[in-house]
């Protein structure tokens, strides 16, 4: 077999120059993002830490009871109690704060973009390959620009999580809006509804269960980034997993890992329960 010709493109160098240009020309913008994101994380974390442990567990039990069943609520409360007995209560609250902040940003960006793609075939054609790249690019790659723009810490974790977790809510929002029954849309048009009225009163309510499925997927993908984000200085349960790897501490690794599993189960079941309730509510109307 012959050797490949000694030809090297400079694409990576051009990307490096472009990122450096963004960092220098948009420094104020990135500083604003850092300020808002860090304040949001710290605010949510402080609020959760201020809440008595028993009240937080009670809220989880009630959410599980309302959206799933009595048994589910008690089981979820027991999971949270177990995490506390591991000595990981503060780390769990920090992890929840990071996930909530990342998911909120994903929803603020993702749902409007998904609606835009549903109404604009051109934007959908352009953005779909970008979303494919965001989902298939190795998640470790996202840590490089995160460190470059924001340094080490929780804000970098949110930036990397945002890129990784954003596509599902965009895709499912677009799919949900496009999948609204055409007869319902034609009926609304016959009553003289404007595009905005039709979106707000017809399409979004009809699409809400599918959009909630997108919220669920985005939340789970954000949680999947917890351990990876710890490599850029993110605190929380992921940091404990990373410490256990460095120390080869099986006990800490198991406790931190199973705590992440417990959180994943609770978040997945509750968000699915919200989607199911919305689906049943829509079916009765």
C-alpha positions as a Markdown table, in Angstrom:
| # | Residue | x | y | z |
|---|---|---|---|---|
| 1 | Unk | 0.0 | 0.0 | 0.0 |
| 2 | Unk | 1.3 | 3.4 | -0.9 |
| 3 | Unk | 1.6 | 6.3 | 1.5 |
| 4 | Unk | -0.9 | 9.1 | 1.4 |
| 5 | Unk | 0.6 | 12.2 | -0.3 |
| 6 | Unk | 2.1 | 14.7 | 2.1 |
| 7 | Unk | -0.7 | 17.2 | 1.7 |
| 8 | Unk | -2.1 | 19.1 | 4.7 |
| 9 | Unk | -5.0 | 21.4 | 4.6 |
| 10 | Unk | -5.2 | 24.4 | 6.9 |
| 11 | Unk | -8.8 | 24.2 | 7.9 |
| 12 | Unk | -8.0 | 23.6 | 11.6 |
| 13 | Unk | -5.8 | 26.7 | 11.6 |
| 14 | Unk | -8.5 | 28.8 | 10.1 |
| 15 | Unk | -11.0 | 27.6 | 12.7 |
| 16 | Unk | -8.4 | 28.5 | 15.4 |
| 17 | Unk | -8.1 | 32.0 | 13.9 |
| 18 | Unk | -11.9 | 32.4 | 13.8 |
| 19 | Unk | -12.3 | 31.4 | 17.4 |
| 20 | Unk | -9.5 | 33.8 | 18.5 |
| 21 | Unk | -11.3 | 36.5 | 16.5 |
| 22 | Unk | -14.6 | 35.8 | 18.3 |
| 23 | Unk | -12.8 | 35.9 | 21.7 |
| 24 | Unk | -11.2 | 39.2 | 21.1 |
| 25 | Unk | -14.1 | 41.0 | 19.3 |
| 26 | Unk | -16.9 | 39.7 | 21.5 |
| 27 | Unk | -15.2 | 39.8 | 24.8 |
| 28 | Unk | -17.9 | 41.9 | 26.4 |
| 29 | Unk | -20.6 | 39.5 | 25.2 |
| 30 | Unk | -18.9 | 36.5 | 26.6 |
| 31 | Unk | -18.3 | 38.4 | 29.9 |
| 32 | Unk | -22.1 | 39.0 | 30.0 |
| 33 | Unk | -22.9 | 35.4 | 29.4 |
| 34 | Unk | -20.4 | 34.4 | 32.1 |
| 35 | Unk | -22.0 | 36.8 | 34.6 |
| 36 | Unk | -25.6 | 35.8 | 33.9 |
| 37 | Unk | -24.8 | 32.0 | 33.9 |
| 38 | Unk | -22.7 | 32.1 | 37.0 |
| 39 | Unk | -25.3 | 34.2 | 38.9 |
| 40 | Unk | -28.1 | 31.9 | 37.8 |
| 41 | Unk | -26.2 | 28.8 | 38.9 |
| 42 | Unk | -25.3 | 30.3 | 42.2 |
| 43 | Unk | -28.8 | 31.6 | 42.8 |
| 44 | Unk | -30.4 | 28.2 | 42.2 |
| 45 | Unk | -27.8 | 26.4 | 44.2 |
| 46 | Unk | -28.2 | 28.8 | 47.1 |
| 47 | Unk | -32.0 | 28.4 | 47.0 |
| 48 | Unk | -31.7 | 24.6 | 47.0 |
| 49 | Unk | -29.2 | 24.6 | 49.8 |
| 50 | Unk | -31.4 | 27.0 | 51.8 |
| 51 | Unk | -34.4 | 24.6 | 51.5 |
| 52 | Unk | -34.6 | 22.1 | 54.4 |
| 53 | Unk | -33.7 | 18.6 | 53.3 |
| 54 | Unk | -37.1 | 17.1 | 54.3 |
| 55 | Unk | -38.9 | 19.8 | 52.3 |
| 56 | Unk | -37.0 | 19.0 | 49.2 |
| 57 | Unk | -37.7 | 15.3 | 49.6 |
| 58 | Unk | -41.4 | 16.0 | 50.2 |
| 59 | Unk | -41.5 | 18.0 | 47.0 |
| 60 | Unk | -40.0 | 15.1 | 45.1 |
| 61 | Unk | -42.4 | 12.7 | 46.6 |
| 62 | Unk | -45.4 | 14.9 | 45.7 |
| 63 | Unk | -44.1 | 15.4 | 42.1 |
| 64 | Unk | -43.7 | 11.6 | 41.7 |
| 65 | Unk | -47.1 | 11.0 | 43.2 |
| 66 | Unk | -48.9 | 13.5 | 41.0 |
| 67 | Unk | -47.2 | 12.7 | 37.7 |
| 68 | Unk | -46.7 | 8.9 | 38.2 |
| 69 | Unk | -48.1 | 7.1 | 41.3 |
| 70 | Unk | -47.9 | 7.0 | 45.1 |
| 71 | Unk | -45.3 | 4.2 | 45.0 |
| 72 | Unk | -43.2 | 6.2 | 42.5 |
| 73 | Unk | -43.3 | 9.3 | 44.7 |
| 74 | Unk | -42.1 | 7.3 | 47.8 |
| 75 | Unk | -39.4 | 5.6 | 45.8 |
| 76 | Unk | -38.1 | 8.8 | 44.4 |
| 77 | Unk | -38.0 | 10.3 | 47.8 |
| 78 | Unk | -36.1 | 7.3 | 49.1 |
| 79 | Unk | -33.6 | 7.8 | 46.3 |
| 80 | Unk | -33.0 | 11.4 | 47.3 |
| 81 | Unk | -32.7 | 10.4 | 50.9 |
| 82 | Unk | -30.0 | 7.8 | 50.0 |
| 83 | Unk | -28.0 | 10.4 | 48.2 |
| 84 | Unk | -28.0 | 12.4 | 51.3 |
| 85 | Unk | -26.8 | 9.5 | 53.4 |
| 86 | Unk | -23.9 | 9.1 | 51.0 |
| 87 | Unk | -22.7 | 12.6 | 52.1 |
| 88 | Unk | -23.4 | 14.0 | 48.6 |
| 89 | Unk | -26.3 | 16.3 | 49.3 |
| 90 | Unk | -24.4 | 19.5 | 48.4 |
| 91 | Unk | -22.9 | 18.0 | 45.3 |
| 92 | Unk | -26.4 | 16.8 | 44.2 |
| 93 | Unk | -27.8 | 20.4 | 44.7 |
| 94 | Unk | -24.9 | 21.8 | 42.6 |
| 95 | Unk | -25.5 | 19.2 | 39.9 |
| 96 | Unk | -29.3 | 20.1 | 39.8 |
| 97 | Unk | -28.4 | 23.8 | 39.6 |
| 98 | Unk | -26.2 | 23.2 | 36.6 |
| 99 | Unk | -28.7 | 21.0 | 34.9 |
| 100 | Unk | -31.6 | 23.4 | 35.5 |
| 101 | Unk | -29.6 | 26.3 | 34.2 |
| 102 | Unk | -28.5 | 24.5 | 31.1 |
| 103 | Unk | -32.0 | 23.1 | 30.3 |
| 104 | Unk | -33.6 | 26.6 | 30.8 |
| 105 | Unk | -31.1 | 28.1 | 28.3 |
| 106 | Unk | -31.7 | 25.2 | 25.9 |
| 107 | Unk | -35.5 | 25.8 | 26.1 |
| 108 | Unk | -35.2 | 29.5 | 25.7 |
| 109 | Unk | -33.1 | 29.0 | 22.5 |
| 110 | Unk | -34.4 | 25.7 | 21.3 |
| 111 | Unk | -38.2 | 26.1 | 21.2 |
| 112 | Unk | -38.2 | 29.4 | 19.2 |
| 113 | Unk | -35.6 | 27.9 | 16.8 |
| 114 | Unk | -37.7 | 24.8 | 16.4 |
| 115 | Unk | -40.8 | 26.9 | 15.6 |
| 116 | Unk | -38.8 | 28.9 | 13.1 |
| 117 | Unk | -37.6 | 25.8 | 11.4 |
| 118 | Unk | -41.2 | 24.4 | 11.2 |
| 119 | Unk | -42.3 | 27.6 | 9.4 |
| 120 | Unk | -39.2 | 28.0 | 7.2 |
| 121 | Unk | -38.1 | 25.2 | 5.0 |
| 122 | Unk | -34.9 | 27.1 | 4.1 |
| 123 | Unk | -33.8 | 27.5 | 7.7 |
| 124 | Unk | -34.6 | 23.9 | 8.4 |
| 125 | Unk | -32.5 | 22.8 | 5.4 |
| 126 | Unk | -29.6 | 24.9 | 6.6 |
| 127 | Unk | -29.8 | 24.1 | 10.3 |
| 128 | Unk | -30.3 | 20.3 | 10.2 |
| 129 | Unk | -26.7 | 19.5 | 9.2 |
| 130 | Unk | -25.5 | 21.8 | 12.0 |
| 131 | Unk | -27.7 | 19.9 | 14.5 |
| 132 | Unk | -26.4 | 16.6 | 13.1 |
| 133 | Unk | -22.9 | 17.8 | 13.7 |
| 134 | Unk | -23.7 | 19.0 | 17.3 |
| 135 | Unk | -25.2 | 15.5 | 18.1 |
| 136 | Unk | -22.4 | 13.4 | 16.5 |
| 137 | Unk | -19.3 | 15.4 | 17.5 |
| 138 | Unk | -17.5 | 13.8 | 20.4 |
| 139 | Unk | -18.7 | 15.6 | 23.5 |
| 140 | Unk | -15.1 | 16.1 | 24.7 |
| 141 | Unk | -14.5 | 18.4 | 21.8 |
| 142 | Unk | -17.0 | 20.9 | 23.2 |
| 143 | Unk | -14.8 | 21.3 | 26.3 |
| 144 | Unk | -12.1 | 23.1 | 24.2 |
| 145 | Unk | -14.0 | 26.2 | 23.2 |
| 146 | Unk | -15.7 | 26.2 | 26.6 |
| 147 | Unk | -12.4 | 26.5 | 28.4 |
| 148 | Unk | -11.2 | 29.1 | 25.8 |
| 149 | Unk | -14.1 | 31.4 | 26.2 |
| 150 | Unk | -15.0 | 31.0 | 29.9 |
| 151 | Unk | -12.1 | 29.3 | 31.6 |
| 152 | Unk | -12.5 | 26.5 | 34.1 |
| 153 | Unk | -15.7 | 26.2 | 36.2 |
| 154 | Unk | -19.5 | 25.7 | 36.0 |
| 155 | Unk | -20.1 | 28.2 | 33.2 |
| 156 | Unk | -17.8 | 26.2 | 30.9 |
| 157 | Unk | -19.8 | 23.1 | 31.8 |
| 158 | Unk | -23.1 | 24.9 | 30.9 |
| 159 | Unk | -21.6 | 26.0 | 27.5 |
| 160 | Unk | -20.5 | 22.5 | 26.6 |
| 161 | Unk | -23.8 | 21.0 | 27.8 |
| 162 | Unk | -25.7 | 23.5 | 25.8 |
| 163 | Unk | -24.1 | 22.5 | 22.5 |
| 164 | Unk | -24.6 | 18.8 | 23.3 |
| 165 | Unk | -28.2 | 18.9 | 24.7 |
| 166 | Unk | -29.8 | 21.6 | 22.4 |
| 167 | Unk | -30.6 | 19.6 | 19.3 |
| 168 | Unk | -33.3 | 17.3 | 20.7 |
| 169 | Unk | -35.6 | 20.1 | 21.8 |
| 170 | Unk | -35.1 | 21.9 | 18.5 |
| 171 | Unk | -35.8 | 18.8 | 16.4 |
| 172 | Unk | -38.9 | 17.6 | 18.4 |
| 173 | Unk | -40.3 | 21.2 | 18.5 |
| 174 | Unk | -40.1 | 21.4 | 14.7 |
| 175 | Unk | -41.5 | 17.9 | 14.3 |
| 176 | Unk | -44.4 | 18.7 | 16.7 |
| 177 | Unk | -45.4 | 21.9 | 14.9 |
| 178 | Unk | -45.2 | 20.2 | 11.5 |
| 179 | Unk | -47.3 | 17.3 | 12.8 |
| 180 | Unk | -50.3 | 19.3 | 13.9 |
| 181 | Unk | -53.4 | 18.1 | 12.2 |
| 182 | Unk | -54.0 | 20.1 | 9.0 |
| 183 | Unk | -57.7 | 20.1 | 9.5 |
| 184 | Unk | -57.3 | 21.8 | 12.8 |
| 185 | Unk | -55.1 | 24.5 | 11.2 |
| 186 | Unk | -57.6 | 25.0 | 8.3 |
| 187 | Unk | -60.4 | 25.3 | 10.9 |
| 188 | Unk | -58.5 | 28.0 | 12.7 |
| 189 | Unk | -57.8 | 29.8 | 9.5 |
| 190 | Unk | -61.4 | 29.7 | 8.5 |
| 191 | Unk | -62.2 | 31.7 | 11.8 |
| 192 | Unk | -59.7 | 34.4 | 10.7 |
| 193 | Unk | -56.9 | 33.5 | 13.1 |
| 194 | Unk | -53.6 | 35.2 | 12.4 |
| 195 | Unk | -50.3 | 33.2 | 12.2 |
| 196 | Unk | -49.4 | 34.3 | 15.7 |
| 197 | Unk | -52.9 | 33.4 | 17.1 |
| 198 | Unk | -52.8 | 30.1 | 15.4 |
| 199 | Unk | -49.3 | 29.3 | 16.8 |
| 200 | Unk | -50.2 | 30.4 | 20.3 |
| 201 | Unk | -53.7 | 29.0 | 20.6 |
| 202 | Unk | -53.7 | 26.0 | 18.3 |
| 203 | Unk | -50.3 | 24.7 | 17.2 |
| 204 | Unk | -48.3 | 25.0 | 20.4 |
| 205 | Unk | -51.0 | 23.4 | 22.6 |
| 206 | Unk | -51.4 | 20.6 | 20.2 |
| 207 | Unk | -47.6 | 20.1 | 19.9 |
| 208 | Unk | -46.9 | 20.4 | 23.7 |
| 209 | Unk | -46.7 | 16.6 | 24.5 |
| 210 | Unk | -44.1 | 16.1 | 21.7 |
| 211 | Unk | -42.2 | 19.2 | 22.8 |
| 212 | Unk | -42.2 | 17.8 | 26.4 |
| 213 | Unk | -40.6 | 14.7 | 25.0 |
| 214 | Unk | -37.9 | 17.0 | 23.6 |
| 215 | Unk | -37.5 | 18.6 | 27.0 |
| 216 | Unk | -37.1 | 15.2 | 28.5 |
| 217 | Unk | -34.4 | 14.2 | 26.0 |
| 218 | Unk | -32.6 | 17.5 | 26.5 |
| 219 | Unk | -32.6 | 17.1 | 30.2 |
| 220 | Unk | -31.3 | 13.6 | 30.1 |
| 221 | Unk | -28.5 | 14.6 | 27.7 |
| 222 | Unk | -27.6 | 17.5 | 30.0 |
| 223 | Unk | -27.3 | 15.0 | 32.9 |
| 224 | Unk | -25.1 | 12.8 | 30.7 |
| 225 | Unk | -22.6 | 15.6 | 30.4 |
| 226 | Unk | -22.2 | 15.9 | 34.2 |
| 227 | Unk | -19.1 | 13.7 | 34.4 |
| 228 | Unk | -17.6 | 15.0 | 31.2 |
| 229 | Unk | -18.1 | 18.6 | 32.3 |
| 230 | Unk | -16.2 | 17.9 | 35.6 |
| 231 | Unk | -13.1 | 17.8 | 33.5 |
| 232 | Unk | -13.4 | 21.6 | 32.9 |
| 233 | Unk | -13.8 | 22.3 | 36.6 |
| 234 | Unk | -17.6 | 21.8 | 37.0 |
| 235 | Unk | -18.5 | 20.9 | 40.6 |
| 236 | Unk | -21.2 | 18.5 | 41.7 |
| 237 | Unk | -21.6 | 14.7 | 41.4 |
| 238 | Unk | -19.5 | 14.6 | 38.3 |
| 239 | Unk | -16.5 | 16.0 | 40.2 |
| 240 | Unk | -16.8 | 13.3 | 42.7 |
| 241 | Unk | -16.8 | 10.7 | 40.0 |
| 242 | Unk | -13.6 | 12.3 | 38.6 |
| 243 | Unk | -12.0 | 12.3 | 42.0 |
| 244 | Unk | -12.8 | 8.7 | 42.5 |
| 245 | Unk | -11.2 | 7.8 | 39.2 |
| 246 | Unk | -8.0 | 9.7 | 40.1 |
| 247 | Unk | -7.9 | 8.0 | 43.5 |
| 248 | Unk | -9.2 | 4.6 | 42.3 |
| 249 | Unk | -11.8 | 5.0 | 45.1 |
| 250 | Unk | -14.4 | 2.3 | 44.3 |
| 251 | Unk | -16.7 | 3.3 | 47.2 |
| 252 | Unk | -16.9 | 7.0 | 46.2 |
| 253 | Unk | -17.2 | 6.1 | 42.5 |
| 254 | Unk | -20.1 | 3.8 | 43.2 |
| 255 | Unk | -21.9 | 6.3 | 45.5 |
| 256 | Unk | -21.4 | 9.2 | 43.1 |
| 257 | Unk | -22.3 | 7.1 | 40.1 |
| 258 | Unk | -25.5 | 5.6 | 41.6 |
| 259 | Unk | -26.5 | 9.1 | 42.7 |
| 260 | Unk | -26.4 | 10.2 | 39.1 |
| 261 | Unk | -28.4 | 7.2 | 38.1 |
| 262 | Unk | -31.0 | 8.0 | 40.8 |
| 263 | Unk | -31.3 | 11.6 | 39.5 |
| 264 | Unk | -31.6 | 10.3 | 35.9 |
| 265 | Unk | -34.5 | 8.0 | 36.9 |
| 266 | Unk | -36.3 | 10.7 | 38.8 |
| 267 | Unk | -35.9 | 13.4 | 36.1 |
| 268 | Unk | -36.8 | 10.9 | 33.3 |
| 269 | Unk | -39.9 | 9.6 | 35.0 |
| 270 | Unk | -41.3 | 12.9 | 36.1 |
| 271 | Unk | -40.8 | 14.7 | 32.8 |
| 272 | Unk | -42.4 | 11.7 | 31.0 |
| 273 | Unk | -45.2 | 11.9 | 33.5 |
| 274 | Unk | -45.7 | 15.6 | 32.5 |
| 275 | Unk | -45.8 | 14.6 | 28.8 |
| 276 | Unk | -48.3 | 11.8 | 29.5 |
| 277 | Unk | -50.6 | 14.1 | 31.5 |
| 278 | Unk | -50.5 | 16.7 | 28.7 |
| 279 | Unk | -51.3 | 13.9 | 26.2 |
| 280 | Unk | -54.3 | 12.6 | 28.2 |
| 281 | Unk | -55.5 | 16.2 | 28.7 |
| 282 | Unk | -55.4 | 16.9 | 25.0 |
| 283 | Unk | -57.2 | 13.6 | 24.3 |
| 284 | Unk | -60.1 | 14.6 | 26.6 |
| 285 | Unk | -60.6 | 18.0 | 24.9 |
